[in-house]
Amino acid sequence: MAAAPEAETPGVARPRWHPAELAFWIAPVAAFFAFPDRRLLLSQIFVYALFALSLDLVLGYAGILSLGHAAFFGTGAYTAALLAQHGWTEPLSGLLASGAVSAAFGLLVSLLVVRGSDLGRLMVTLGVGLLMYEVANQTSSLTGGVDGLGDLPIGALFGKIRFGLDGRAACAYSFAILLGVFLLARRLVQSPNGLALRGIRENVRRMPAIGVDVNQRLRVVFAIAAGVAGIAGAVMTQTTQLVGIDSLGFQRSAEVLIMLVFGGAGRLYGALVGATVFIVAQDALAGISPDYWQFWLGAVLVVLVLIARGGLLGALDALRRRVKRRR
């Protein structure tokens, strides 16, 4: 994916598309045709970009740090898998059902999350993630336990397009879902509700004075983010036709948080850029040093945090401001 433009200030008016945004979305389409042997990697990038986008809604806009966001990703993934096992093989309806189940679960969790302080929210989300992992591990007759569920009977998309090993259908499908959800998320954060979320993040004590129900807004955005994470998990299950218990693991939650830090929280595009950089770097470093790729990835993350506040897009904004001052 190409570099993303600077985030626009949210408002009531419908935003205009910047030329750099159009170039950003044209880049993966070009990559689809230019790198046919990398379509499976592209599909993985799109899925994780969608997952990171869901975390950006709660962290970047609502200011809720979650260390168990994989609980909703895994819920959507297992929902899609169980539906397929029981005869519900149509992808799009299964995708919507998985997102709805994850959103409902997120709404229940939000009742606990919004009541606590920052540290309390951190511990609640972490606890929920660990609980869901152990539940999946103990109910092996339903979830497959540590072996997961494989060879799932995912039906053809629109009755004609099947997900094959070449990754062609998987790549196009995951990209279309990512673009559709991004458009909805963009509309949300640039609406009055998105402006209220930013206000809550910046100064939660002042928002009730202007008539904003803080807890209600946080519950709604948390449920929406959980639903988006569930859709990402369902796309992963449908395109790979398998699901593992690692989709609920703490490592998955940590990885998506790193992706968001890489790109820059509170921008939407930061989630997409961060996921792209993380997956590409992981693939490249694993090819160079299969045993020590995590060391080098960690080193890059430390350097980025030290020299580029706000992630890659924050560094890009700082560079633009510096060039303008010199001019």
N, C-alpha and C positions, 0 to 999 in steps of 0.2 A: 504494500500500500504506500501511496505517496504521503508527503508531509501534509499535515492538516492545517487549516487556517486558524487564525486566532479566534477564540470564542467570542460570540456576540453578546452584548448586554441583553438580558431577557426583558421582554416587555409585552404589552398587550397586542401590538400590531403584528401582523404576520411578517416574519423575517424574509428577507430576500436571499437568494442563493448566491454566494460568492463564487467567482470563477474557480478559485482554488478548491472549493468544495466539490464542484463538478469534476475537476481533475482527480480529486481524491477517490471518487467513486468510479471513475473510468479506469483507473489504474488496475484494480483487481479483475475487471473484465478483460483488459488487455493481457494480464498475466494468465488468465484462463486459456487463452489461445496461444500465448507465447511459450508457456511451459506445460505442455500436456502431461508430462511425466511427474509434475509436482501438484497435481490437482487434489490429491488426498491431503497433502500438507496445507494447501489453500483452504480446503474444507475445515480442517482443524483450526486454522487461524480464524475463520469466520465464526465458528462455534465459540471459541474462547473470547473473541471480541464481543460477542453477544453476552456472554457470562460476565465479562468485565464491565460492560455497559450497565448491567443490572446492579452491580456493586456501586458504580458511580452514582446511581440515583440515591442510594441511602447514605453513602459516605461523602461524595462530592457536593451534593445538593442539600441533603438533610443533616449532614454532620454526624451520622451514626456509624461508628467503627464496628465492623462485624468480622469476627474471626471464625464464624461457622456458616459462611454463606454457601458452602458446598452442600449443606443440608437440603437446600431448596433445589440446587442443581441435581443432586442425586435423587430427590423425590420425583422430579420430572422425568429423569432417566428411567427409574424403576417403574413409574406409572406407565410410560410408553411401552416398556418391555412386557409388563404384566398384561396390558391391554392386548398386545400382539399375541401373547401366548394363549389368551382366552378368545381369540377369534376377531378382535378389533384390529385389523391390519391396515386400514386406510390411513395414510400418513397424516394428512392435514387435520382431520377430525381428532386423531390421536394426539396430535401436537397441541391442539386447543384444549383437549381434556387434561393433558399433562400440565399445561400452564395454569389451568383453573384449579387443579388439585394443589399445586405448589403455592398459588396465591392464597387459597383458603388456609393452608398450613402457615403461610407467612403472616396472615391476619391474626391467627391464634398466638403465634410467637410475639407479634407486635404488642399484644396486651401486656406482656411482661417487659418487653424492651423499652417502651416509651416511659415507663414508670421510674426507671432507674437513672442514676447518674452516668457519666461517660464510662467510668470503670465498671459499674453494674451492667451496663449494656454490653460491654466487652465480654464480661464473664457469662452473661446469659446466652449470647450468641455462640460462644465457645462451648458452653455446656450443651446446648441444643445440638450442635454439630457432633459432639462426641456421643451423645445419646442416640442419635439417628444411626451413626456408624455401628454402634453396638447392637442396636435393634436389628439392623440388616444382617449382622454377623450371627446373631442368635437364631433368627428365623430362616435358617438355611433351606428349609423345605419350600419356602416361598421365594426367597431372593437368590438362592444358590450359594449363600455364604461367601467365603473367600474366593470361590470359583466363579461367582457371578452367573449370569445367564447369557448363553450364546446361541448362535444359529436361530435367531428370532425370525419368524415369518412376516417380515414387513412387506406390505402389499405394494403394488405399482402406483406411482404418483399419477393421478388422473386416469388410472386404469391402464396406462400405456408405458410409463417411464419407470424402469426398475433401477435400484441402486446396485451398480456393478462394481467390480474390483478396479476398474479404470478410474473411478472417482469422478467421472463426468457429471452424472446426475447428482451425486452428493455435493459436489462443489457448487453447482448452479442452485440447488435447493437451499443449502445453508446460506449462500449469499443473498438470495431473494428474501429469506426470513430475516436475516440481519438488516437489510435495507428497510424492509417494512417496519420492523420494530424500532429501528433508529428514527424513522420519520415520526412515529407516534411519540417516542421519547423526546424528540426535539420540539415537537409541538407542546408537550407537557411542560418542559422546563422553561420555555419561552412564553408561557401563559401566566396569568396572575397567580395561579397556584405555584408555579415554579418560582416566581418572585417571592412569594410567601415562604417557600422552603429556604431560599437563600437568606431571608430575614431571620428565620429560626436558627439557621446555622450560625449567623453572625452575632445575634443577640436575642437569645430565646426569652429573656425576661421582659423585653419591651413589646414583643409581638401581641400578647394578650391585651395590652393597652389600646391597640387599634382594632380589636375585635376578632383576632385570629385564634381559632381553637387549635392550639399547638399539638396536643395529643392526637386529635383527629387527623390532622394533616400528616403527622408522622406515621400513624397507623396505615393510612391509605397508601402513602408512597412506599412503605415497607412491604405491604402486600403486593403492590405493583412490581416492585423489584424482585420479590420472591417468584412471582409469576413469570417474569422475563428469564430469571435464572432457570426455572423449570422448563421453559421452552428451549433454552440452550441445551439442557440435559437431554430433553426428548429428541432434539435434532441429532445430538451425538449418538444416541441409541439407534435411531432410525437409519442413519447413514452408515454406521458400522455394523448394525444388526447384532450388537452385543452390549452388555453393561456389566461393569465390575464394581465391587464394593469400594474401590478407591475413589469412585465418583462422589462418595460421601465423606472421604477422609479429610483430615486436617491439612494435609499437604496440598490438596486441591484448593482449599480456602486460602492458604498462604500464597499459592501461585497466582491466584487471581488478584490478590492484594498487591503483589509485586508488579503485576502487569499494569495496574492502575497507577502505582507510584512511578513506574517507568514513563508512562505517557503523560500523566498529570490529571489529578482529580478535579471534578467540577467543570468539565468541558464537553463531555460526551465523546468528542473526537480523541481525547486523551486515552480513553479506554480502548479505542480501536487501534490507535498507534502503539500503545503499550503492549497489547496482545500480539500485534504483528512483530514487534521487535523481540519480545520474549520468545515466541515460538521459533522465529527464524534463528535467533541467537542460540537457542537450545539445540536446534537441529544442526547448526554449523559447528558449535563447540563439541557436541557429542560425536560428530564425525572426526574432529581433530583429536580430541582427547576423551575417549569414552569413559575413562575412570575418574577424571578430574574436571569434567565440564561444569559441575555445580560450583566448584571453587572459583572458576573464572567468571561465571555468571554472577556470583556473589560479589566478586571484586568490582565488576562493572556497576552493580547496583549501589555499592558503597560510594564509588567515585561520583556517580550521578547524583546521589543525595547531597554530597558535599559541595559540588560545583554548580548544580542546576536545580535551584528550588522551584518546585512546581513541575518537575519532570521535564521530558523532552520539549513539550509545547511551552512550558514556562521558560526554558532556555531560549527557545525560538523567539518568544515575545521580548525577552531581555535583549536579544541580539537586534531585533527590529528597533527597539527604543534607542539603543546605542547608535545605530546607523542614522536614525532621524536626528539625534542630537548633534552628530558630527556634520550632518548636512546643514 
